[in-house]
Amino acid sequence: MRIFVIGAGQVGSTIVEALHHDHAILVLDTEGHRLTAIANRYDVATYEGDGTSQHDLAAAGIKDVDLVIACTSRDEVNLVAGMFARREAPRATTVIRTSNLEYVDLWRAGQLDVDFVVCSELETAHAISRIIGVPAARQTDVFAEGQVQIVEFDVQEGASGDVVGIPLRDAKAPRDSKVAAIIRGSEMLLPGGEDVIRPGDRIVVIGSPQAAKEWGALLSPGEATVRDVVIFGGGRVGATIASVLLSQGIGVRVVEASKERALQVAEALPDARVYNATGIDDDFLERERIGKTQAAIFAMRDDAKNLYAASLAEVHGVPFTIGIAHEAVSVAAFEHAGIDVSVNPRAVTAEEIIRFAHDPRTQQVALLEGNRYEVLDVTTRDTSRYVGSRFRDMPIHGALIGAIVRNGTAIFPHGDDVLQSGDRVIVFTESADAPRVVEAL
């Protein structure tokens, strides 16, 4: 596929990193140093130009591409670039990134002339809500309209002996689930019945939402369902997270330093309790008993403030912290400092956009471990050699099928179940093997 990426920032770089092996990519940006950095790392073409200029788009060769991705940090640039791309490359699929929910609403109403709109704030909010649902998880995603959940856990000392320290064939694992991978240091294992989960491992589980919660309880005993959350920061990200969590029946308190913004959030979210406070005031934290909340989310605009506020909240007793890391380098810093989970909005946005470059049979993609692994939702062809085979007889080299969706219903297959044409397969694989695995199916 020929892909035209407008924007060489963090989102654009992540997209290029994930796709450059299997696609011909051209990257356009106004900043030459960004293009140089990408060209030095990946075998891609670059063009210094403006995505809002029809002349620059045409000169860069947009006419002959299959997919246009406008993913700069400026909504208006992406919108104009996407609309121009529709004119210059009418056969191409056009995807734009936005941070404004109003643009999503306009697109859904058919008032934006682009094929798809991906909202950073909404994708971040959904990522947070999935983590809140399984607080022991390091990372989680949902597939098949919420029927299948992918969960990544760190296995700690004290995890249940029902699943840790014994062969998987003897483990009392939750029903409707499968251990898709065991990551041990730099090695990844697609486990069989004789393999053992050990403390210190990182595992990927594919299962039903209920099974995901049960795995969380086994691996982190004592973790309770989260019903009370404090969000530090009432900007677009924080407000969107609050709105999504409120819709799920979770109690939300928002702490916002700007009086004007606090009033706006209180008006927009009447079911939330909104405080005009900095969030790093000891007296405030003590008076409002912030330490008694089940989870705190740090969504201020400054990563350093998020890090400090999270550390202070932990001192006051907050048991579970989630940090919004606006810069990729902050993810490691957050985790090193003890924040339980960090989420990078640009990374989750890139992950959502990347799926548009996969085979049309691929409905969804989740990236794990810095893009080293993928979980794919792929519809099988009737010509696949695996159709008609029992699951026990059809190991796909380098991949593991954790679930299938048949006639709209998720099934967690056993050895004697048979793969059918048209099944949607939820499969785990290394990113480098993903094209081969999709082709085999």
Steps between C-alpha positions, in 0.01 A plus 500: 500500500617855425450720805530879523559624856456870573684583823831361622443552872453229758179360347642504149827342614314223684292428191811485281677272748211254496440500124824569314597133460193410295397820323642776282476813715549868422509747790427871459579762764592866519796426730800366314677373812207271580511355150874446525457311827237270346698444178809406702306230688264360237502428129234758410474795264464851643384836367531836672173679443168618641208261532256788447652582160348325200816582308724330759275196523501458123875558474564235764308244293176458693302419185609136481471392867254259660479647851543856629557557872496861626636482855667829588441654844271767348138404436437763234806393302385139506147594397608717206767248396246218508249692290766598246618138491148388403524726195856414403471124567129412468561123510700516823359442848545816708547492879551807716600543863319749723494604864156658471190289562294749298681388184411139582133600531514690170658199327237265639235737367659480154614863503875439462636389163739233633461124541594462866569723802706376797477707818803492733299598808229240438750221432686593820178504702402156373849367581469638855152354546624154401785524748265613776287192428800271567719695745767227514559535124803667350319548170163390368286527189162370387406325178182368340277780622615447859454120511873424502761669719877498454684553829871531577597419861823518696519188720598601855610300800187400689299414189268202538650153482194399298669644190862578596778247552319201347465371141222683317321170432455465878423866570154602621476779248177697451262360243476666160863608499838399365855605580611629160860576594752491782760777474807418705770764474569550130348164402141429399344157535177376342411268787391139491357283775840422650610862536496680836423861593757635746521813717673769297340388174275721295206315347242581233153355557217486245160436652156626588472822707397291800799270457729804480374619839548151645857490373559836666373364831729195471810699414435792737293370792314771685446731203141624514271623224562871457195717570663824614753699296671837532622665179768766528461735205176615339630572152374319192665173596387507863145609416462230234627234743255627762210485254577141396541380861178672611314321219619171655359583842835589659510787748729778379665798667694747285775727631574799274730794576332749264182648647357572156564144377370349825171686450479376140557138605245528784243632254575234237514210751237563768541148642867563583631684806739768379758676716687817411835397650856423389498138615842537662381676815549280807212664688262446209597135458452439871177698533331331203634158601647445155706212636178301559415487130550168321686650203643830385562609141751774428401680180656842534676648197847480654660158551720626784193625688326168442800314638527719811125497567489122467788458743328728751169315459676171570649652818143579606396139440355481148542128413482515120637776276475556124714767336435664164844523341488757222860430400612147414808525722274570800350150486818340631552783750149457640538126540846537656357748751227258606194613304304180446398556138596764247307582183640700209215662301708519185585130520137388543400732213767353273385149593147578388617657174736215414215256447397684182823383335435132563324252274133606458406182686669640812243681711719594796862502616654533847871564548690366800849540644609800298350363175689168528175298502156537350154365569290495184132452423507330157218341300601165349478435127323192370827418321706489820660160552404522867124510433349164596789413733472432870684751713723231647614402147574842355774686684588811303874549536573802718134574582227395741124527452333602825141546386273496198185695423234301315163648404570793729573288808843453658618140546809398696596184312623169637710241320211322329331816371527558124585824322238603245510732201390850601607461864660809647821385664658685795865405459822594683828520308827684475462818294759385248293187432162675481477527118587129459246398766224709341578355158485145640153564633 
